[in-house]
Amino acid sequence: MEVKDIFRYVVEEIHTSIMATTDEDGHPVTCAIDLMDCDDDSIYFLTATGKGFYKRLICSPHIALTALKGTDTMHSVAVSVAGEVRELGPELLPKLFEKNPYMYDIYPTEESRGVLTVFQIFRGQGEWFSLQTERIEKKNFAFGGEQVKGETYKVEEGCIGCGACQNACPRACIQMDGGHAVIDPVTCICCGNCKKVCPVGAITAGEM
């Protein structure tokens, strides 16, 4: 799955996200924000210039969001994004309203829409986490020129092939290959059980 596919899913299938910004004291503030559109490498949303949300974005143009869809925890997809935003102004409003016509009910007149402005999430990191299949699917991604980062566990050369980590893994994502344990990063949930039980300290945690 490519970044553009993840963004399209978030915008079209989930649409509403919980977005976090920071206030003037550096404290986190969350709000529900609809994601209006996307392209291959960015996401677009809008807000009114009179809102505290707008003021926080101008003061510190960084956001973190999570969008979640599912009938219950074990049949859900969660997408998290953290990145930078920039204000684009009102030029894209007609396109975004055309794609999201319910916005006409919220801002019915041209005069009422005069307070709106568009923002673009143009650079950042993210994670796709799906429990909709038998095996958990996880994908770390980056966009706008960023490098992919994320939590990961790796088996180093000191592995003695005892199988303790394989037995301790709750998601069966560790296999033995030639007497050496191998962790599947796609299905690993980074719980740390493998590192805890390794008798020789051959498993390390860090960034991808």
N, C-alpha and C positions, 0 to 999 in steps of 0.2 A: 504494500500500500504506500503510495507516494503522498507527499505533503498536500498536494492539491486535492487528493481524494479525501484525506482527513478533514481538510477545511470545508469541502463541499458537504461532507456528512454532518459536520458541526452546524453549518449554516442551514442546511435544508432539512435534516432529520431531527436535530435537537433544537436549534434556533435560540433558545434562551439560556444564557449563562449566568453564573454568579461571578462577578468581577470585583477584584480587590484593588484599591488604591490606598495611598497614605495621606493623612491629613497634615496640617501645618506642624503638628507636634510629633510627626513620624509614626502615628498610630494607624493600624489598618482599619479600613472602612470597606464594607461590601455592599453591593447592590445588584439587582437583577437587570441585566442588559441584553436586549435582543441583538443578535448578530445578523446584520442585514444583507451582506453579500461577501463574496470572496473572489480572489483570482488564484493563480498558481502559487503565489508566494506571499499573500497577505489577506487580512480579514478587515471588513468595514463595519462600523457601527456609528450611531449618531446620538446626539444629546442636545439639550437646550443650554444656551450660554448662561442662563440665569441660575442653573442648578449648581449645588455644591460639588457634584461629580465633575462638572466642567472645570470648576476652579481647581480641583485637585489634580486633574489631568494637565492643566497648564502649569501648575506649580511643580509637578513631578511627573513627567511623561512616561511613566512605567506602570504596567498593569500585570495582574495575574488573574487568570480565570479558570473555572472548571465548568464544563458542560456535561450533563449526565442524562442518559436515557435508558430505561428498562422497566420491566414490570415488577421486578424485585432485585435485590442485591445480586443474586446468582444468575440473573439474565440481563445484565446491564453493560453499557459501554460508558466509560468516563474518559473525557479528553481534557487535559490540562495544558495551558499555555501561559508562559511568562515572557514578556517582551516590552519593546518600546513602541510608543504611539506618536503620531503626528497629526496635527489638525490640517484638514484639507479645505475647510470652508463649505459653502452651500452648493457648489457646482454639481455634485453628484446626487443631490436630494431628489430631483425628478426621477432618476433611474432607480434609486432605492425605494421610493414610494410606489413606483410602478411594480417593482418586484414584491413589495410588502404592502398591499393595498389597505390593510387594516389600519395603517398609519393615518389614512385620511379621516378615520373616525376619531382619532386622538387629536389631530391637528387639521380641522376641516377647511380652514380658509388659508388663502395665500398669506394673509397678514399674520396668522398664528404660526405659520411655518417659518416666518422671518427670523425667529430666535434659534432655529436649528442649525447645527453645523456637523460635519462629518469628520470622523477620525479613522485613521488606518493603523492597524497593528502591522508594522512593516518589518520587524526584526525580532527574533527571539528563539526560544526553546519550547519543546512540548513533549507530552507523552500520551500515547494511545493505550488504553487499558481495557480489554474486553473480557467479560465473563460469559459471553453469549455462546461460546463453543465449549466442548468437553475439556479442552486444554486452554488455560489462560493465554491470551495473546497480549503481548506488551511490545510497544515500539517507541523508542525515543527518536525525536526528529528535531531539526533546526531549519530556520528559514531566514531570508534576508541577509545571507552571508555569514551567519553564525555557524559555529562548529557544534556537532552533536555532542551533548553531554547527558549524563544520567548515572544513577547508581548501578553498580555491577559487582559481582563476585567472580573471582578468577582462581583457578587452580594452578599453582606454581610448580616448578620442577621438583620440589621436595616431596611430592605426593608418593605415598608408598602403596597405593592401590588397595587399601584395607576395606573400602566400601562403607565406612562409617557415615560419611556425608550422604551417600546415596540412600542409606536406610533412614537418615534423619530428614531428608527433604520431603516436605508435605505435598509437593506438586509433581513428584517424580520427574524432575527436569535434569537430573544428574545421571549420566551413563558412564560405564567403564569402557575405555578404549585402549587396548594394549597395556592393561595394568595401570592406567592413569585415568583419574576422574575428569570428566568434561561436563561443564555446566552450560545448558542451553540458555542463552541470554534472553531469548524471546519469551520463554515461559517461566523464567525465574522471577519470583515475587520479592526477592531481596530481603527475606526474613532473617537471614543470618544463622540459621540452624547449622548449616554445613560448616561454617567457620568455627562455631562453638564446639562442635564435636571432633574436629580434625585433630588427631593425636600428635601431629608433627608441625602444626601451624602452617600448612601449605596452602591454605585458602585465604585470600586477601580481599578486602572490600575497598572500593574506590570509585572514581568516575570513569566513564567509558573513554 
